[in-house]
Amino acid sequence: MKKIKIVDLYIIRKFLGTFFFAITLIMLIVIVFDLSEKIDDFIENQAPLDEIIFVYYVNFIPYFINLFSPLFTFIAVIFFTSRLASNTEIISILSAGISFRRLLVPYIISAVLLSMFSIYLSNVLIPRANETRLDFENTYVRSPSRFRERNIHMQIKPGEFIYLESFNDRTNRGQRFSLEKIKDGQLYYKLKANTVTWDTIEKQWQIQNYHIREINGINEKLTFGDRKDTVLNFTPDNFIQNLREIETLNFRELQDQIDMEKLKGSEHIKYYQVEKHRRIAFPFATLILTLIGVSLSCRKVRGGIGLHLGAGITLSFAFILFMQVSSTFATNGNLTPALAAWVPNILFGILGIYLLKTAPK
């Protein structure tokens, strides 16, 4: 048992050490490229140096660590396991009476630790870091996004629906507004107005040139007016959406946002659902790619580490590409968000099982 524990710690140390060394190198490269791309914006907008370092890049790092985590987990496994194989250490371990299945234990332990770390980053740390990072970018890098959609339909509460032909987010004014209230499938209240304006001080809507139609069975009542100040169950923020802000929501907030999008009947709901399922499925990719990496690199072959690394990088990018394609089909097609998030894991999991069965033991 003592010898097995030493082997376990040796492999875990090699695994995690190679992973963090590789991810540190790629983060330095990414920061250099990002800085070279944004340096003109920093100078032009007079971004303070301490905010660039401690506000932007400190909060930039967790996002990209998590983004590259499965890829560099795979590369780390391929790299150090290939070296173990080329140095005949794998053969020595198996010859000492340790089964191939038992050899996988330290790999699985390391992969589970990295997966748990990824879940924590995705659902707890990164949303808060992204909130700070995106605020910095909106201030010093990119221009504020403008709202350009037309024919806005939204349910603001059960049975209440609004329509706007257009909305100007600079003046907070909408054109051709209507509010409908429906109960048991029957329309009983309808308000139509030429314009509506959001009062940022009073936090209410000013409705101009309106008429109200109230229906009670066969009786109808019409009301006309020039101006009406009222509180409605929505604000401009409810339909001026920046999908980048999905990155600032933790898992609970993301679920609340999905419930709100369902109530509004939003066309963007699939983006939130894909993100929700991806945050759970993505960390599992670390475990799957680890098993594939061990299976590919545990044998000693002509071409050595280079051949294994080439195959590993190809499979890694194939996985990432497949994940992006499935997400696109979910947001723009008929693929369900849950299936879009999990189908890459399922397919590559099947590949991993096959490679494990054919790996030398």
DRENTI-24911 format. One line per field, with one value per residue (C-alpha): residue number from 1; y, z, x. Coordinates in nm, 3 decimals. Layout:
% DRENTI-24911
seq: c(NUM | ...)
Y: c(Y | ...)
Z: c(Z | ...)
X: c(X | ...)
***
This chain:
% DRENTI-24911
seq: c(1 | 2 | 3 | 4 | 5 | 6 | 7 | 8 | 9 | 10 | 11 | 12 | 13 | 14 | 15 | 16 | 17 | 18 | 19 | 20 | 21 | 22 | 23 | 24 | 25 | 26 | 27 | 28 | 29 | 30 | 31 | 32 | 33 | 34 | 35 | 36 | 37 | 38 | 39 | 40 | 41 | 42 | 43 | 44 | 45 | 46 | 47 | 48 | 49 | 50 | 51 | 52 | 53 | 54 | 55 | 56 | 57 | 58 | 59 | 60 | 61 | 62 | 63 | 64 | 65 | 66 | 67 | 68 | 69 | 70 | 71 | 72 | 73 | 74 | 75 | 76 | 77 | 78 | 79 | 80 | 81 | 82 | 83 | 84 | 85 | 86 | 87 | 88 | 89 | 90 | 91 | 92 | 93 | 94 | 95 | 96 | 97 | 98 | 99 | 100 | 101 | 102 | 103 | 104 | 105 | 106 | 107 | 108 | 109 | 110 | 111 | 112 | 113 | 114 | 115 | 116 | 117 | 118 | 119 | 120 | 121 | 122 | 123 | 124 | 125 | 126 | 127 | 128 | 129 | 130 | 131 | 132 | 133 | 134 | 135 | 136 | 137 | 138 | 139 | 140 | 141 | 142 | 143 | 144 | 145 | 146 | 147 | 148 | 149 | 150 | 151 | 152 | 153 | 154 | 155 | 156 | 157 | 158 | 159 | 160 | 161 | 162 | 163 | 164 | 165 | 166 | 167 | 168 | 169 | 170 | 171 | 172 | 173 | 174 | 175 | 176 | 177 | 178 | 179 | 180 | 181 | 182 | 183 | 184 | 185 | 186 | 187 | 188 | 189 | 190 | 191 | 192 | 193 | 194 | 195 | 196 | 197 | 198 | 199 | 200 | 201 | 202 | 203 | 204 | 205 | 206 | 207 | 208 | 209 | 210 | 211 | 212 | 213 | 214 | 215 | 216 | 217 | 218 | 219 | 220 | 221 | 222 | 223 | 224 | 225 | 226 | 227 | 228 | 229 | 230 | 231 | 232 | 233 | 234 | 235 | 236 | 237 | 238 | 239 | 240 | 241 | 242 | 243 | 244 | 245 | 246 | 247 | 248 | 249 | 250 | 251 | 252 | 253 | 254 | 255 | 256 | 257 | 258 | 259 | 260 | 261 | 262 | 263 | 264 | 265 | 266 | 267 | 268 | 269 | 270 | 271 | 272 | 273 | 274 | 275 | 276 | 277 | 278 | 279 | 280 | 281 | 282 | 283 | 284 | 285 | 286 | 287 | 288 | 289 | 290 | 291 | 292 | 293 | 294 | 295 | 296 | 297 | 298 | 299 | 300 | 301 | 302 | 303 | 304 | 305 | 306 | 307 | 308 | 309 | 310 | 311 | 312 | 313 | 314 | 315 | 316 | 317 | 318 | 319 | 320 | 321 | 322 | 323 | 324 | 325 | 326 | 327 | 328 | 329 | 330 | 331 | 332 | 333 | 334 | 335 | 336 | 337 | 338 | 339 | 340 | 341 | 342 | 343 | 344 | 345 | 346 | 347 | 348 | 349 | 350 | 351 | 352 | 353 | 354 | 355 | 356 | 357 | 358 | 359 | 360 | 361)
Y: c(0.000 | 0.236 | 0.193 | 0.253 | 0.572 | 0.700 | 0.632 | 0.808 | 1.119 | 1.112 | 1.107 | 1.368 | 1.598 | 1.552 | 1.604 | 1.918 | 2.061 | 2.027 | 2.168 | 2.482 | 2.538 | 2.513 | 2.731 | 2.994 | 3.011 | 3.042 | 3.311 | 3.517 | 3.484 | 3.574 | 3.880 | 4.001 | 3.966 | 4.127 | 4.417 | 4.476 | 4.480 | 4.718 | 4.942 | 5.218 | 5.216 | 5.232 | 5.531 | 5.709 | 5.671 | 5.742 | 5.417 | 5.427 | 5.176 | 5.034 | 4.969 | 4.802 | 4.562 | 4.510 | 4.566 | 4.442 | 4.178 | 4.033 | 3.968 | 3.869 | 3.574 | 3.348 | 3.369 | 3.252 | 2.990 | 2.829 | 2.871 | 2.689 | 2.443 | 2.128 | 2.192 | 2.224 | 1.941 | 1.723 | 1.859 | 1.818 | 1.454 | 1.380 | 1.551 | 1.396 | 1.053 | 1.033 | 1.109 | 0.837 | 0.594 | 0.694 | 0.649 | 0.303 | 0.419 | 0.303 | -0.044 | -0.046 | 0.051 | -0.219 | -0.476 | -0.396 | -0.546 | -0.229 | -0.281 | -0.034 | 0.041 | 0.116 | 0.336 | 0.555 | 0.643 | 0.936 | 1.068 | 1.060 | 1.225 | 1.507 | 1.548 | 1.560 | 1.829 | 2.036 | 1.980 | 2.102 | 2.400 | 2.473 | 2.450 | 2.696 | 2.935 | 2.915 | 2.961 | 3.165 | 3.348 | 3.431 | 3.602 | 3.852 | 3.897 | 3.944 | 4.211 | 4.416 | 4.335 | 4.429 | 4.755 | 4.839 | 4.749 | 4.960 | 5.255 | 5.234 | 4.999 | 4.966 | 5.210 | 5.152 | 4.920 | 5.076 | 4.928 | 4.886 | 4.631 | 4.705 | 4.549 | 4.457 | 4.208 | 4.119 | 3.966 | 4.180 | 3.965 | 3.672 | 3.786 | 4.130 | 4.197 | 4.507 | 4.606 | 4.880 | 4.956 | 5.107 | 5.235 | 5.493 | 5.412 | 5.754 | 5.945 | 5.656 | 5.707 | 5.444 | 5.478 | 5.307 | 5.154 | 4.914 | 4.728 | 4.434 | 4.247 | 3.902 | 3.674 | 3.324 | 3.382 | 3.698 | 4.054 | 4.284 | 4.587 | 4.755 | 5.076 | 5.232 | 5.540 | 5.726 | 5.757 | 5.643 | 5.799 | 5.662 | 5.920 | 5.841 | 6.060 | 5.943 | 5.588 | 5.575 | 5.594 | 5.902 | 5.797 | 6.056 | 6.071 | 5.753 | 5.581 | 5.297 | 5.033 | 4.838 | 4.539 | 4.382 | 4.126 | 4.318 | 4.651 | 4.862 | 5.181 | 5.415 | 5.668 | 5.925 | 6.149 | 6.359 | 6.240 | 5.976 | 5.907 | 5.547 | 5.266 | 4.956 | 4.626 | 4.687 | 4.934 | 4.999 | 4.760 | 4.471 | 4.479 | 4.655 | 4.338 | 4.296 | 3.923 | 3.974 | 4.032 | 3.665 | 3.622 | 3.822 | 3.594 | 3.318 | 2.992 | 3.102 | 3.440 | 3.264 | 3.043 | 3.352 | 3.520 | 3.214 | 3.227 | 3.596 | 3.536 | 3.264 | 3.506 | 3.771 | 3.521 | 3.641 | 3.521 | 3.517 | 3.249 | 2.977 | 3.170 | 3.160 | 2.794 | 2.691 | 2.884 | 2.717 | 2.363 | 2.446 | 2.552 | 2.201 | 2.004 | 2.194 | 2.084 | 1.720 | 1.760 | 1.772 | 1.419 | 1.283 | 1.439 | 1.309 | 0.949 | 0.996 | 1.150 | 0.862 | 0.604 | 0.774 | 0.840 | 0.543 | 0.336 | 0.389 | 0.459 | 0.570 | 0.949 | 0.975 | 1.284 | 1.479 | 1.226 | 1.209 | 1.587 | 1.625 | 1.376 | 1.532 | 1.889 | 1.773 | 1.598 | 1.897 | 2.142 | 1.893 | 1.884 | 2.265 | 2.300 | 2.040 | 2.223 | 2.555 | 2.399 | 2.227 | 2.554 | 2.735 | 2.473 | 2.519 | 2.900 | 2.924 | 2.588 | 2.318 | 2.140 | 2.149 | 2.346 | 2.049 | 1.820 | 2.089 | 2.118 | 1.745 | 1.584 | 1.662 | 1.498 | 1.197 | 1.140 | 1.194 | 0.988 | 0.697 | 0.755 | 0.757 | 0.425 | 0.268 | 0.395 | 0.271 | -0.078 | -0.084 | 0.070 | -0.161 | -0.313)
Z: c(0.000 | 0.082 | -0.266 | -0.428 | -0.226 | -0.336 | -0.701 | -0.653 | -0.511 | -0.782 | -1.061 | -0.893 | -0.846 | -1.209 | -1.333 | -1.136 | -1.169 | -1.548 | -1.571 | -1.366 | -1.538 | -1.882 | -1.788 | -1.640 | -1.963 | -2.181 | -1.952 | -1.989 | -2.367 | -2.365 | -2.147 | -2.380 | -2.686 | -2.507 | -2.389 | -2.738 | -2.874 | -2.611 | -2.535 | -2.769 | -2.594 | -2.252 | -2.357 | -2.541 | -2.251 | -1.988 | -1.797 | -1.468 | -1.450 | -1.114 | -1.253 | -1.564 | -1.345 | -1.036 | -1.177 | -1.534 | -1.553 | -1.204 | -1.297 | -1.653 | -1.541 | -1.378 | -1.686 | -1.923 | -1.683 | -1.681 | -2.058 | -2.129 | -1.839 | -2.028 | -2.316 | -2.094 | -1.870 | -2.180 | -2.295 | -1.943 | -1.926 | -2.275 | -2.204 | -1.871 | -1.940 | -2.271 | -2.082 | -1.830 | -2.118 | -2.309 | -1.991 | -1.945 | -1.609 | -1.706 | -1.781 | -1.444 | -1.257 | -1.429 | -1.377 | -1.004 | -0.983 | -1.015 | -1.259 | -1.533 | -1.370 | -1.040 | -1.227 | -1.336 | -0.976 | -0.929 | -1.273 | -1.177 | -0.840 | -1.011 | -1.278 | -1.015 | -0.822 | -1.141 | -1.227 | -0.884 | -0.923 | -1.261 | -1.115 | -0.842 | -1.096 | -1.334 | -1.079 | -0.797 | -0.865 | -1.238 | -1.236 | -0.975 | -1.151 | -1.487 | -1.341 | -1.249 | -1.574 | -1.796 | -1.606 | -1.676 | -2.046 | -2.078 | -1.925 | -2.095 | -2.393 | -2.580 | -2.653 | -2.471 | -2.663 | -2.830 | -2.851 | -3.212 | -3.203 | -3.331 | -3.277 | -2.915 | -2.763 | -2.395 | -2.115 | -1.806 | -1.567 | -1.612 | -1.843 | -1.917 | -2.250 | -2.396 | -2.747 | -2.868 | -3.235 | -3.143 | -2.844 | -2.828 | -2.537 | -2.556 | -2.491 | -2.311 | -2.541 | -2.717 | -3.011 | -3.075 | -2.732 | -2.629 | -2.307 | -2.309 | -2.013 | -2.072 | -1.832 | -1.915 | -2.279 | -2.303 | -2.354 | -2.090 | -2.097 | -2.373 | -2.360 | -2.674 | -2.685 | -2.943 | -2.714 | -2.374 | -2.192 | -1.894 | -1.616 | -1.467 | -1.161 | -1.062 | -1.192 | -1.378 | -1.731 | -1.895 | -2.152 | -2.414 | -2.643 | -2.518 | -2.517 | -2.295 | -2.386 | -2.096 | -2.180 | -1.941 | -2.130 | -2.389 | -2.219 | -2.321 | -2.176 | -2.369 | -2.200 | -2.384 | -2.251 | -2.337 | -2.062 | -1.792 | -1.537 | -1.424 | -1.280 | -1.499 | -1.425 | -1.653 | -1.711 | -2.014 | -1.862 | -1.911 | -2.288 | -2.343 | -2.303 | -2.331 | -2.366 | -2.246 | -1.899 | -1.885 | -1.776 | -1.457 | -1.325 | -1.076 | -1.105 | -0.889 | -1.064 | -1.400 | -1.307 | -1.192 | -1.524 | -1.715 | -1.523 | -1.607 | -1.975 | -1.985 | -1.838 | -2.096 | -2.381 | -2.475 | -2.789 | -2.594 | -2.348 | -2.521 | -2.466 | -2.090 | -2.092 | -2.292 | -2.050 | -1.750 | -1.881 | -2.012 | -1.665 | -1.540 | -1.849 | -1.918 | -1.598 | -1.676 | -1.998 | -1.780 | -1.654 | -2.000 | -2.169 | -1.889 | -1.955 | -2.331 | -2.270 | -2.050 | -2.301 | -2.592 | -2.428 | -2.198 | -2.474 | -2.599 | -2.974 | -3.244 | -3.261 | -2.882 | -2.713 | -3.038 | -3.188 | -2.870 | -2.836 | -3.199 | -3.154 | -2.822 | -2.952 | -3.254 | -3.030 | -2.792 | -3.069 | -3.216 | -2.877 | -2.847 | -3.206 | -3.147 | -2.833 | -3.020 | -3.309 | -3.078 | -2.885 | -3.213 | -3.313 | -2.975 | -2.989 | -3.359 | -3.431 | -3.276 | -3.063 | -2.694 | -2.469 | -2.236 | -2.526 | -2.685 | -2.365 | -2.300 | -2.645 | -2.682 | -2.342 | -2.440 | -2.774 | -2.641 | -2.334 | -2.566 | -2.743 | -2.404 | -2.302 | -2.632 | -2.596 | -2.236 | -2.347 | -2.622 | -2.413 | -2.328 | -1.983)
X: c(0.000 | 0.283 | 0.432 | 0.093 | 0.042 | 0.380 | 0.288 | -0.045 | 0.117 | 0.383 | 0.121 | -0.102 | 0.196 | 0.301 | -0.056 | -0.138 | 0.212 | 0.212 | -0.142 | -0.073 | 0.261 | 0.095 | -0.203 | 0.031 | 0.230 | -0.082 | -0.224 | 0.094 | 0.067 | -0.305 | -0.241 | 0.034 | -0.191 | -0.486 | -0.273 | -0.134 | -0.491 | -0.632 | -0.334 | -0.462 | -0.801 | -0.634 | -0.425 | -0.708 | -0.952 | -0.683 | -0.733 | -0.533 | -0.248 | -0.360 | -0.711 | -0.568 | -0.369 | -0.585 | -0.935 | -0.914 | -0.642 | -0.689 | -1.054 | -0.960 | -0.745 | -1.013 | -1.236 | -0.964 | -0.827 | -1.171 | -1.206 | -0.879 | -0.903 | -1.024 | -0.786 | -0.480 | -0.589 | -0.580 | -0.245 | -0.097 | -0.211 | -0.079 | 0.254 | 0.351 | 0.198 | 0.388 | 0.707 | 0.626 | 0.567 | 0.882 | 1.086 | 0.921 | 0.781 | 0.430 | 0.568 | 0.750 | 0.433 | 0.227 | 0.505 | 0.502 | 0.154 | -0.055 | -0.340 | -0.416 | -0.751 | -0.575 | -0.329 | -0.622 | -0.715 | -0.470 | -0.567 | -0.934 | -0.864 | -0.675 | -0.944 | -1.220 | -1.030 | -0.992 | -1.361 | -1.470 | -1.240 | -1.402 | -1.754 | -1.655 | -1.503 | -1.803 | -2.077 | -1.925 | -1.599 | -1.617 | -1.961 | -1.842 | -1.507 | -1.681 | -1.906 | -1.601 | -1.420 | -1.715 | -1.767 | -1.404 | -1.441 | -1.755 | -1.571 | -1.232 | -1.255 | -1.584 | -1.861 | -2.190 | -2.420 | -2.724 | -3.072 | -3.186 | -3.467 | -3.820 | -4.162 | -4.102 | -4.348 | -4.327 | -4.533 | -4.471 | -4.677 | -4.916 | -5.193 | -5.043 | -4.870 | -4.705 | -4.606 | -4.371 | -4.310 | -3.971 | -3.778 | -3.497 | -3.267 | -3.102 | -3.425 | -3.603 | -3.901 | -4.109 | -4.346 | -4.682 | -4.731 | -5.006 | -5.088 | -5.330 | -5.475 | -5.623 | -5.809 | -5.931 | -5.843 | -6.056 | -5.931 | -6.078 | -5.843 | -5.643 | -5.444 | -5.295 | -5.072 | -4.868 | -4.564 | -4.440 | -4.146 | -3.956 | -3.915 | -3.574 | -3.640 | -3.988 | -3.925 | -4.254 | -4.392 | -4.544 | -4.807 | -4.904 | -5.210 | -5.370 | -5.704 | -5.819 | -6.073 | -6.228 | -6.448 | -6.697 | -6.901 | -7.104 | -7.031 | -6.734 | -6.590 | -6.358 | -6.132 | -5.918 | -5.642 | -5.338 | -5.106 | -5.105 | -4.830 | -4.837 | -4.626 | -4.604 | -4.435 | -4.135 | -3.853 | -3.627 | -3.370 | -3.614 | -3.585 | -3.254 | -3.053 | -2.681 | -2.619 | -2.261 | -2.406 | -2.499 | -2.137 | -2.205 | -2.482 | -2.413 | -2.606 | -2.901 | -2.925 | -2.905 | -3.203 | -3.398 | -3.318 | -3.441 | -3.770 | -3.804 | -3.726 | -3.993 | -4.246 | -4.157 | -4.163 | -3.814 | -3.640 | -3.312 | -3.415 | -3.212 | -2.888 | -2.948 | -3.053 | -2.745 | -2.524 | -2.691 | -2.635 | -2.287 | -2.172 | -2.243 | -2.139 | -1.815 | -1.633 | -1.719 | -1.519 | -1.207 | -1.272 | -1.356 | -1.054 | -0.832 | -0.942 | -0.891 | -0.549 | -0.431 | -0.556 | -0.379 | -0.045 | 0.016 | 0.178 | 0.530 | 0.523 | 0.762 | 0.734 | 0.707 | 0.565 | 0.529 | 0.288 | 0.083 | 0.070 | -0.037 | -0.321 | -0.419 | -0.434 | -0.638 | -0.891 | -0.905 | -0.989 | -1.238 | -1.412 | -1.421 | -1.544 | -1.815 | -1.927 | -1.951 | -2.143 | -2.392 | -2.445 | -2.513 | -2.769 | -2.939 | -2.959 | -3.048 | -3.207 | -3.420 | -3.159 | -3.256 | -3.013 | -2.951 | -2.864 | -2.645 | -2.440 | -2.409 | -2.382 | -2.006 | -1.945 | -2.157 | -1.984 | -1.632 | -1.720 | -1.802 | -1.469 | -1.293 | -1.450 | -1.343 | -0.985 | -0.971 | -1.071 | -0.808 | -0.528 | -0.236 | -0.272)
***
